[in-house]
Amino acid sequence: MIAAPASGSGKTTVSRGLMAVYTRKGYKVQPFKCGPDYIDTKFHTAVCHRPSVNLDTFMATPEHVCDIFRQYSADADLCIVEAMMGLFDGYDRDKGSSAEIARVLDLPIVLVVDARSSAYSMAALLYGFINFNRNIRIAGVIFNKTGSKRHCDMLQQVCDDLKIECYGFISKNDNLAQSSRYLGLDFSETANIDAVASELENSIQWQKLLEL
């Protein structure tokens, strides 16, 4: 699962980019989207050439969500689940949240974190997410919108101290961002998926993510 502490952190960019990277390398990638969002799924389907499926524990039982996941992932090489909102944001506290779906499906979570204007303070943020709910597993982090090499080195220290895997750093680049409109993505300003995939292939340890 590609999740984030809050909306706007870059999880959609990372999710779509990774889907493109793996698909173009010959993997069968099955995409999923947490919640009832029907716009993100259209982008997923276009990239993976497979229907993206919603996973929603508000409108469906956990058992049904498990059945859907098993059915659509049966012949896939890997699955990428794009979370919604902040990881623990649900309709009633964390009920119906991406964290609940990760728990139900026993999915490892990679957090995409907006690292602008922050360095070692990230340790407190990540420590909270890692330890808030021991029934889910946060496997690592991807730092988005990073600055200089020194900035990345300081963020790496955070991961070293917390003993959590860092899967990469994405430099601040407005050309890679996908703008939002209402509750979904804005089709009128579609980020170039080739540019996104190339950036992620060079900046994220996509091979290591396959071990999850």
Residue frames as qw, qx, qy, qz and C-alpha x, y, z in Angstrom:
[[0.000, 0.887, 0.461, 0.000, 0.00, 0.00, 0.00],
 [0.363, 0.258, -0.014, 0.895, 1.22, 3.48, -0.92],
 [0.302, -0.813, -0.496, 0.040, -0.10, 5.77, 1.82],
 [0.282, 0.472, -0.143, 0.823, 0.65, 9.16, 3.36],
 [0.173, -0.279, -0.612, 0.720, 0.18, 11.13, 6.57],
 [0.263, 0.617, 0.322, -0.669, -2.14, 13.54, 4.74],
 [0.617, 0.669, 0.398, 0.119, -3.66, 14.32, 1.35],
 [0.275, 0.953, -0.120, 0.042, -1.38, 16.21, -1.01],
 [0.572, -0.640, 0.473, 0.198, 1.78, 14.37, 0.05],
 [0.266, 0.589, -0.642, -0.412, 2.35, 12.76, -3.35],
 [0.560, -0.072, 0.817, -0.115, 0.95, 9.25, -2.95],
 [0.727, 0.582, 0.287, -0.225, -0.94, 9.45, -6.26],
 [0.356, 0.812, -0.443, -0.138, 2.20, 10.51, -8.14],
 [0.198, -0.476, 0.855, -0.054, 4.20, 7.70, -6.53],
 [0.683, 0.158, 0.671, -0.242, 1.46, 5.10, -7.03],
 [0.705, 0.675, 0.103, -0.191, 0.97, 5.87, -10.71],
 [0.213, 0.795, -0.561, -0.086, 4.69, 6.21, -11.30],
 [0.364, -0.344, 0.862, -0.080, 5.48, 2.84, -9.74],
 [0.752, 0.360, 0.502, -0.230, 2.65, 1.21, -11.67],
 [0.581, 0.782, -0.163, -0.156, 4.19, 2.57, -14.87],
 [0.039, -0.684, 0.728, 0.014, 7.72, 1.49, -13.92],
 [0.507, -0.141, 0.842, -0.117, 6.73, -2.10, -13.18],
 [0.734, 0.518, 0.360, -0.252, 4.32, -2.43, -16.10],
 [0.485, 0.808, -0.301, -0.146, 6.96, -1.26, -18.56],
 [0.081, -0.558, 0.825, -0.034, 9.40, -3.80, -17.16],
 [0.487, 0.074, -0.806, -0.327, 6.99, -6.59, -17.99],
 [0.032, 0.098, 0.856, -0.506, 5.28, -7.16, -14.65],
 [0.298, -0.543, -0.650, -0.440, 1.54, -7.76, -14.42],
 [0.070, 0.025, -0.474, 0.877, 0.53, -5.03, -11.97],
 [0.240, -0.622, -0.718, -0.199, -2.90, -5.16, -10.38],
 [0.045, 0.277, -0.214, 0.936, -3.96, -1.71, -9.16],
 [0.318, -0.627, -0.707, 0.074, -6.36, -0.98, -6.31],
 [0.002, -0.461, 0.094, -0.882, -7.72, 2.19, -4.73],
 [0.162, -0.319, -0.769, 0.530, -8.92, 2.59, -1.16],
 [0.210, 0.443, 0.332, -0.806, -12.36, 4.12, -0.80],
 [0.554, 0.586, 0.580, -0.117, -15.07, 4.87, -3.37],
 [0.041, 0.700, -0.297, -0.648, -12.91, 7.09, -5.58],
 [0.781, 0.420, 0.459, 0.050, -13.66, 6.38, -9.26],
 [0.366, 0.912, -0.173, -0.064, -11.27, 8.91, -10.85],
 [0.262, -0.671, 0.689, 0.078, -7.95, 7.59, -9.56],
 [0.735, 0.035, 0.677, 0.005, -8.97, 4.12, -10.78],
 [0.664, 0.733, 0.135, -0.054, -9.24, 5.45, -14.34],
 [0.127, 0.855, -0.502, -0.009, -5.63, 6.61, -14.20],
 [0.541, -0.380, 0.749, -0.039, -4.54, 3.26, -12.74],
 [0.795, 0.342, 0.497, -0.061, -6.31, 1.33, -15.48],
 [0.519, 0.845, -0.115, -0.052, -4.72, 3.45, -18.20],
 [0.047, -0.762, 0.645, -0.032, -1.24, 2.77, -16.81],
 [0.449, -0.281, 0.840, -0.114, -1.57, -0.93, -15.92],
 [0.474, 0.151, -0.641, -0.585, -3.95, -2.01, -18.72],
 [0.330, -0.273, -0.897, 0.112, -5.96, -3.85, -16.07],
 [0.346, -0.727, -0.329, -0.493, -9.09, -2.65, -14.28],
 [0.131, 0.253, -0.596, 0.751, -8.35, -0.88, -11.01],
 [0.514, -0.484, -0.686, -0.178, -10.64, -1.97, -8.21],
 [0.271, -0.639, 0.216, -0.687, -11.97, -0.12, -5.17],
 [0.530, -0.173, -0.763, 0.328, -11.43, -1.49, -1.68],
 [0.244, -0.452, 0.083, -0.854, -13.88, 0.05, 0.77],
 [0.295, -0.192, -0.879, 0.321, -14.74, -1.23, 4.25],
 [0.273, 0.158, 0.303, -0.899, -17.47, 1.42, 4.62],
 [0.680, 0.228, -0.154, -0.680, -19.71, 0.00, 1.89],
 [0.817, 0.155, -0.540, -0.131, -18.45, -3.60, 2.00],
 [0.833, -0.538, 0.116, -0.048, -17.59, -6.11, 4.69],
 [0.223, -0.707, 0.651, 0.163, -13.96, -7.00, 5.40],
 [0.675, 0.025, 0.733, 0.082, -14.70, -10.48, 4.06],
 [0.617, 0.724, 0.310, -0.001, -15.92, -9.05, 0.76],
 [0.099, 0.923, -0.350, -0.122, -12.86, -6.81, 0.49],
 [0.460, -0.442, 0.756, 0.143, -10.64, -9.87, 0.97],
 [0.703, 0.343, 0.620, 0.049, -12.57, -11.78, -1.70],
 [0.450, 0.890, 0.047, -0.067, -12.22, -8.90, -4.18],
 [0.117, -0.818, 0.545, 0.143, -8.51, -8.60, -3.49],
 [0.587, -0.191, 0.777, 0.125, -7.92, -12.33, -3.98],
 [0.677, 0.556, 0.481, -0.029, -9.98, -12.44, -7.16],
 [0.414, 0.909, -0.039, -0.014, -8.29, -9.58, -8.97],
 [0.133, -0.804, 0.577, 0.048, -4.75, -10.30, -7.79],
 [0.922, -0.071, 0.379, -0.047, -4.81, -14.01, -8.59],
 [0.836, 0.359, 0.213, 0.356, -2.85, -13.77, -11.85],
 [0.131, 0.963, -0.145, 0.185, -0.84, -10.61, -11.05],
 [0.696, 0.245, -0.419, 0.529, 2.87, -10.44, -10.35],
 [0.266, -0.154, -0.483, 0.820, 2.37, -7.67, -7.81],
 [0.116, -0.804, -0.560, -0.166, -0.37, -5.44, -6.44],
 [0.228, 0.089, -0.200, 0.949, -0.20, -1.72, -5.72],
 [0.196, -0.741, -0.642, 0.017, -2.90, -0.26, -3.50],
 [0.148, 0.400, -0.063, 0.902, -3.20, 3.52, -3.47],
 [0.198, -0.448, -0.693, 0.529, -4.47, 4.75, -0.12],
 [0.019, -0.773, -0.392, -0.499, -6.87, 7.65, 0.40],
 [0.324, -0.894, 0.001, -0.311, -6.50, 10.83, 2.46],
 [0.112, -0.646, 0.687, -0.314, -4.29, 10.39, 5.53],
 [0.336, 0.146, -0.931, 0.003, -3.51, 6.80, 6.53],
 [0.078, -0.239, -0.863, 0.438, -5.80, 6.76, 9.57],
 [0.318, 0.149, 0.055, -0.935, -8.58, 9.01, 8.22],
 [0.039, -0.278, -0.942, -0.182, -11.91, 7.17, 8.25],
 [0.300, -0.556, -0.433, -0.643, -15.60, 7.92, 8.59],
 [0.657, -0.716, -0.038, -0.235, -15.42, 7.33, 12.37],
 [0.509, -0.685, 0.488, 0.184, -11.89, 7.75, 13.66],
 [0.018, -0.471, 0.777, 0.416, -9.97, 5.10, 11.68],
 [0.599, 0.285, 0.734, -0.145, -12.98, 2.98, 10.70],
 [0.635, 0.709, 0.307, -0.004, -13.06, 2.66, 6.93],
 [0.042, -0.887, 0.362, 0.283, -9.57, 4.13, 6.66],
 [0.648, 0.567, -0.508, -0.026, -6.68, 2.95, 4.52],
 [0.092, -0.467, 0.804, -0.357, -5.07, 1.65, 7.70],
 [0.728, 0.002, 0.521, -0.445, -8.08, -0.60, 8.30],
 [0.847, 0.472, -0.119, -0.212, -7.85, -1.95, 4.75],
 [0.345, 0.617, -0.687, 0.170, -4.12, -2.59, 5.21],
 [0.382, -0.306, 0.759, -0.430, -4.90, -4.50, 8.42],
 [0.835, 0.204, 0.294, -0.417, -7.69, -6.54, 6.82],
 [0.836, 0.523, -0.158, -0.038, -5.48, -7.53, 3.87],
 [0.782, -0.467, 0.213, 0.354, -2.20, -7.70, 5.83],
 [0.603, 0.711, 0.062, 0.357, -0.53, -5.26, 3.44],
 [0.570, -0.287, -0.076, 0.766, 2.89, -3.68, 4.05],
 [0.117, 0.955, 0.269, -0.048, 2.61, 0.11, 3.96],
 [0.552, 0.078, 0.071, 0.827, 5.04, 2.54, 2.35],
 [0.061, -0.857, -0.341, 0.383, 4.50, 6.11, 3.54],
 [0.441, 0.506, 0.201, 0.714, 5.01, 8.97, 1.09],
 [0.366, -0.730, -0.327, 0.475, 5.96, 12.00, 3.16],
 [0.290, 0.874, 0.078, 0.382, 6.14, 15.62, 2.05],
 [0.732, -0.306, -0.195, 0.577, 9.56, 16.61, 3.37],
 [0.238, 0.692, 0.075, 0.678, 9.49, 20.31, 2.50],
 [0.171, -0.703, 0.223, -0.654, 10.73, 22.62, 5.26],
 [0.806, -0.495, 0.213, -0.244, 11.47, 19.79, 7.63],
 [0.425, 0.515, -0.735, 0.116, 14.43, 17.62, 8.58],
 [0.222, 0.094, -0.907, 0.346, 14.88, 15.82, 11.91],
 [0.488, 0.026, 0.368, -0.791, 11.35, 16.76, 12.99],
 [0.707, 0.151, -0.515, -0.460, 10.35, 13.98, 10.62],
 [0.279, 0.134, -0.908, 0.283, 11.54, 11.57, 13.30],
 [0.282, 0.113, 0.617, -0.726, 8.64, 12.53, 15.58],
 [0.649, 0.271, -0.126, -0.699, 6.11, 12.31, 12.76],
 [0.637, 0.242, -0.701, -0.213, 7.27, 8.92, 11.55],
 [0.088, 0.111, -0.877, 0.458, 7.66, 7.55, 15.08],
 [0.482, 0.138, 0.413, -0.760, 4.01, 8.38, 15.70],
 [0.743, 0.295, -0.281, -0.531, 2.80, 6.66, 12.54],
 [0.475, 0.286, -0.831, 0.039, 4.98, 3.61, 13.12],
 [0.140, 0.006, -0.856, 0.498, 3.86, 3.10, 16.71],
 [0.452, -0.067, 0.113, -0.882, 0.27, 4.37, 16.67],
 [0.890, 0.045, 0.119, -0.439, -1.26, 1.04, 15.65],
 [0.258, -0.470, 0.837, 0.110, 0.77, -2.13, 16.01],
 [0.708, 0.278, 0.631, -0.153, -1.83, -4.09, 14.01],
 [0.656, 0.754, 0.037, 0.002, -0.49, -2.62, 10.79],
 [0.759, -0.255, 0.243, 0.547, 3.04, -2.72, 9.36],
 [0.272, 0.942, -0.117, -0.157, 4.74, 0.37, 8.01],
 [0.925, 0.070, 0.146, 0.344, 7.55, -1.10, 5.95],
 [0.545, -0.072, 0.148, 0.822, 9.28, 2.08, 4.91],
 [0.088, 0.844, 0.229, -0.477, 9.11, 5.63, 3.68],
 [0.525, 0.411, 0.338, 0.664, 9.60, 7.63, 0.49],
 [0.167, -0.631, -0.195, 0.732, 10.44, 11.29, 0.99],
 [0.403, 0.674, 0.486, 0.385, 8.83, 13.61, -1.53],
 [0.091, 0.942, 0.089, 0.310, 9.73, 17.21, -2.46],
 [0.738, -0.479, -0.006, 0.475, 13.22, 17.01, -1.03],
 [0.127, 0.971, -0.148, -0.138, 15.89, 19.68, -1.48],
 [0.232, 0.757, -0.610, 0.013, 19.67, 19.41, -1.41],
 [0.716, 0.132, -0.674, 0.128, 21.80, 16.32, -0.83],
 [0.074, 0.214, -0.648, 0.727, 22.31, 17.57, 2.72],
 [0.621, -0.111, 0.146, -0.762, 18.56, 17.58, 3.20],
 [0.871, 0.075, -0.413, -0.256, 18.35, 13.98, 1.99],
 [0.488, 0.240, -0.722, 0.429, 21.22, 12.97, 4.26],
 [0.228, -0.199, 0.518, -0.800, 19.38, 14.42, 7.27],
 [0.794, -0.016, -0.034, -0.607, 16.23, 12.53, 6.33],
 [0.766, 0.189, -0.614, 0.027, 18.24, 9.34, 5.96],
 [0.128, 0.265, -0.710, 0.639, 19.48, 9.87, 9.53],
 [0.611, -0.136, 0.234, -0.744, 15.85, 9.89, 10.64],
 [0.901, 0.096, -0.291, -0.306, 15.28, 6.49, 9.06],
 [0.553, 0.309, -0.694, 0.342, 18.53, 5.12, 10.46],
 [0.125, -0.259, 0.611, -0.737, 17.60, 6.21, 13.98],
 [0.716, -0.009, 0.227, -0.660, 14.07, 4.79, 13.70],
 [0.306, -0.173, 0.925, 0.146, 15.36, 1.63, 12.00],
 [0.628, 0.559, 0.455, -0.293, 12.91, 1.99, 9.15],
 [0.597, 0.151, 0.541, 0.573, 13.68, 1.48, 5.48],
 [0.195, 0.706, -0.046, -0.679, 14.06, 4.53, 3.26],
 [0.698, 0.342, 0.592, 0.211, 13.04, 3.65, -0.30],
 [0.483, 0.355, 0.332, 0.728, 14.13, 6.90, -1.86],
 [0.082, -0.596, -0.188, 0.776, 13.96, 10.66, -2.26],
 [0.387, 0.641, 0.533, 0.393, 11.99, 12.56, -4.88],
 [0.270, -0.127, -0.034, 0.954, 13.25, 16.07, -5.54],
 [0.255, 0.653, 0.391, -0.596, 10.79, 18.93, -5.61],
 [0.112, -0.030, 0.657, 0.745, 9.50, 19.15, -9.19],
 [0.441, 0.355, 0.319, -0.760, 6.21, 20.88, -9.93],
 [0.481, 0.331, -0.555, -0.592, 6.08, 19.21, -13.35],
 [0.264, 0.024, -0.964, 0.008, 5.54, 15.83, -11.70],
 [0.228, 0.173, 0.653, -0.701, 2.61, 16.90, -9.54],
 [0.123, -0.413, -0.779, -0.455, -0.98, 15.99, -10.35],
 [0.201, -0.169, 0.225, -0.939, -3.40, 18.70, -9.29],
 [0.036, 0.344, 0.905, -0.247, -6.65, 17.97, -7.48],
 [0.304, -0.166, -0.216, -0.913, -10.17, 19.07, -8.19],
 [0.761, -0.319, -0.094, -0.558, -13.11, 18.41, -5.86],
 [0.792, -0.408, 0.425, -0.160, -12.72, 14.84, -4.51],
 [0.910, 0.157, 0.305, 0.234, -10.64, 13.49, -7.38],
 [0.493, -0.278, 0.354, 0.745, -7.89, 14.28, -9.83],
 [0.333, 0.745, 0.008, -0.578, -8.04, 16.95, -12.49],
 [0.783, 0.275, 0.495, 0.258, -8.07, 15.32, -15.92],
 [0.397, 0.910, 0.085, 0.078, -7.34, 18.64, -17.61],
 [0.035, 0.863, -0.489, 0.120, -3.78, 18.80, -16.23],
 [0.993, -0.112, 0.022, 0.022, -2.49, 15.26, -16.49],
 [0.314, -0.753, 0.538, 0.212, 1.13, 14.90, -15.46],
 [0.616, 0.526, -0.548, -0.211, 3.36, 13.25, -18.05],
 [0.930, -0.306, 0.162, -0.124, 3.47, 9.63, -16.94],
 [0.836, 0.368, -0.189, 0.361, 6.72, 9.04, -18.85],
 [0.144, 0.678, -0.370, 0.618, 8.43, 11.80, -16.89],
 [0.668, -0.536, 0.272, -0.439, 7.00, 10.50, -13.61],
 [0.999, -0.036, 0.012, 0.032, 8.11, 6.93, -14.32],
 [0.661, 0.506, -0.275, 0.481, 11.61, 8.04, -15.33],
 [0.146, -0.694, 0.372, -0.599, 11.99, 10.14, -12.18],
 [0.804, -0.416, 0.261, -0.337, 10.84, 7.32, -9.91],
 [0.963, 0.181, -0.128, 0.150, 12.96, 4.70, -11.64],
 [0.515, 0.526, -0.338, 0.587, 16.02, 6.83, -10.88],
 [0.131, -0.548, 0.381, -0.733, 15.11, 8.03, -7.40],
 [0.771, -0.310, 0.279, -0.481, 13.25, 5.13, -5.77],
 [0.117, -0.341, 0.932, 0.025, 14.56, 1.66, -4.94],
 [0.762, 0.116, -0.119, -0.625, 11.85, -0.05, -6.97],
 [0.629, 0.201, -0.751, -0.018, 13.74, -3.37, -7.01],
 [0.105, 0.106, -0.791, 0.593, 13.82, -3.44, -3.22],
 [0.545, 0.009, 0.221, -0.809, 10.10, -2.72, -3.03],
 [0.732, 0.123, -0.548, -0.386, 9.51, -6.01, -4.84],
 [0.343, 0.129, -0.864, 0.346, 10.76, -7.80, -1.71],
 [0.367, -0.110, 0.438, -0.814, 7.75, -6.63, 0.33]]
